[in-house]
Amino acid sequence: MAAEHGGAARTRPRATRQKRAVASLLEATGEFTSAQELHARLRAAGERIGLATVYSQLRSLAAAGEIDSLRADSGETLYRRCGTPVHHHHLVCRRCGRTVEVDAPELETLAVRLGEDHGFADLRHVVEITGICPECTRSP
């Protein structure tokens, strides 16, 4: 899985009705969810919104740093409201999808060192660590 946290430049996206609906549902959901699932839930709630609009709003929210995106093993991109506005990484359970946001200064130092060692500039990185969460470890 690969995860992305919103970009460094934090601009507030224009607050359209659709964007508010998508953001509100992500806030209420609290877990990583696909655009298709968000679209189905919005439509079931009576929201008149197309799937392309959901994707557009998700891209805008991600660019503004308001949501995280995560690429599942299946290749599908999942989205979730950020729990923290600062750069962070995730521990993700491969069984249930539970996600924990982690601050890892050691990874930041390593990323800078690796970039410098190889002459890279304007570094950006994504670190996603997967495993089995304590709850799933206890259950068969």
C-alpha positions as CSV (number, residue, x, y, z in Angstrom):
1,M,0.0,0.0,0.0
2,A,1.2,3.5,-0.7
3,A,-0.2,6.5,1.2
4,E,-0.2,10.1,0.6
5,H,-0.8,13.0,2.9
6,G,-1.9,16.3,1.4
7,G,0.7,18.5,-0.2
8,A,2.9,21.0,1.5
9,A,1.1,24.0,0.2
10,R,-2.2,24.2,2.2
11,T,-4.8,26.3,0.4
12,R,-8.4,26.1,1.4
13,P,-10.5,24.6,-1.4
14,R,-13.6,26.5,-2.5
15,A,-16.4,25.3,-0.3
16,T,-19.0,24.0,-2.7
17,R,-22.1,22.1,-1.6
18,Q,-20.6,18.9,-3.1
19,K,-17.3,19.4,-1.4
20,R,-19.0,20.0,2.0
21,A,-21.0,16.8,1.5
22,V,-18.0,14.7,0.7
23,A,-15.9,16.3,3.5
24,S,-18.8,15.8,6.0
25,L,-19.2,12.2,5.1
26,L,-15.5,11.5,5.4
27,E,-15.5,13.2,8.8
28,A,-18.4,11.0,10.0
29,T,-16.9,7.8,8.5
30,G,-13.5,8.2,10.2
31,E,-12.0,5.3,8.2
32,F,-10.4,4.9,4.8
33,T,-13.2,4.6,2.2
34,S,-13.3,4.4,-1.6
35,A,-14.7,7.1,-3.9
36,Q,-17.3,4.5,-5.1
37,E,-18.4,3.8,-1.5
38,L,-18.6,7.5,-0.7
39,H,-20.6,8.1,-3.9
40,A,-23.1,5.3,-3.0
41,R,-23.6,6.6,0.5
42,L,-24.1,10.2,-0.6
43,R,-26.6,9.1,-3.2
44,A,-28.4,6.9,-0.6
45,A,-28.6,10.0,1.6
46,G,-30.4,11.9,-1.2
47,E,-27.3,13.9,-2.4
48,R,-27.4,14.6,-6.1
49,I,-23.7,14.1,-7.0
50,G,-22.0,12.2,-9.8
51,L,-19.0,9.9,-9.2
52,A,-16.7,12.1,-11.3
53,T,-17.6,15.0,-9.0
54,V,-16.8,12.9,-5.9
55,Y,-13.4,12.1,-7.4
56,S,-12.8,15.8,-8.2
57,Q,-13.8,16.8,-4.7
58,L,-11.5,14.2,-3.2
59,R,-8.5,15.4,-5.3
60,S,-9.2,18.9,-4.2
61,L,-9.4,18.0,-0.5
62,A,-6.2,15.9,-0.8
63,A,-4.3,18.8,-2.5
64,A,-5.4,21.0,0.4
65,G,-4.1,18.5,2.9
66,E,-7.5,17.9,4.4
67,I,-7.6,14.2,3.6
68,D,-5.2,11.3,3.4
69,S,-5.2,8.9,0.5
70,L,-4.0,5.3,0.6
71,R,-3.6,2.8,-2.2
72,A,-4.9,-0.6,-1.2
73,D,-3.2,-3.8,-2.2
74,S,-6.0,-4.1,-4.9
75,G,-4.8,-0.8,-6.4
76,E,-7.9,1.1,-5.4
77,T,-7.3,4.5,-3.8
78,L,-9.0,5.0,-0.4
79,Y,-9.6,8.3,1.4
80,R,-9.9,9.4,5.0
81,R,-10.2,12.7,6.8
82,C,-6.8,13.6,8.3
83,G,-6.4,13.2,12.0
84,T,-3.5,15.6,12.1
85,P,-2.6,18.5,9.8
86,V,1.2,17.7,9.9
87,H,3.2,15.3,7.8
88,H,2.8,11.8,9.1
89,H,2.8,8.1,8.2
90,H,0.5,5.2,8.8
91,L,0.4,1.7,10.3
92,V,-2.3,-0.2,8.5
93,C,-3.9,-3.6,9.5
94,R,-3.9,-5.9,6.5
95,R,-7.0,-7.7,7.8
96,C,-9.4,-5.0,9.0
97,G,-7.9,-1.8,7.6
98,R,-7.5,-0.1,11.0
99,T,-5.1,2.7,10.5
100,V,-2.9,4.5,13.1
101,E,-1.2,7.8,12.3
102,V,2.4,7.8,13.5
103,D,5.0,10.5,13.8
104,A,8.4,9.1,12.9
105,P,11.2,11.6,13.0
106,E,13.7,8.8,12.3
107,L,12.1,8.3,8.9
108,E,12.3,12.0,8.1
109,T,16.0,12.0,8.9
110,L,16.6,8.8,6.8
111,A,14.7,10.3,3.9
112,V,16.8,13.4,3.9
113,R,20.1,11.4,4.2
114,L,19.1,9.0,1.4
115,G,18.2,11.9,-0.9
116,E,21.4,13.7,-0.1
117,D,23.5,10.6,-0.6
118,H,22.1,10.2,-4.1
119,G,22.1,13.9,-5.0
120,F,18.3,14.3,-5.0
121,A,16.6,17.6,-4.1
122,D,13.0,18.6,-3.4
123,L,12.4,15.3,-1.6
124,R,8.9,14.0,-0.8
125,H,8.1,10.6,0.6
126,V,5.4,8.3,1.6
127,V,5.8,5.5,4.2
128,E,3.1,2.9,4.8
129,I,3.8,0.1,7.2
130,T,1.3,-2.8,7.1
131,G,0.8,-5.6,9.6
132,I,-1.8,-7.2,11.8
133,C,-3.4,-5.0,14.5
134,P,-3.7,-6.3,18.1
135,E,-7.4,-7.0,17.8
136,C,-7.0,-9.1,14.6
137,T,-4.0,-10.9,16.1
138,R,-6.2,-12.0,19.0
139,S,-9.0,-13.3,16.8
140,P,-8.6,-16.4,14.6
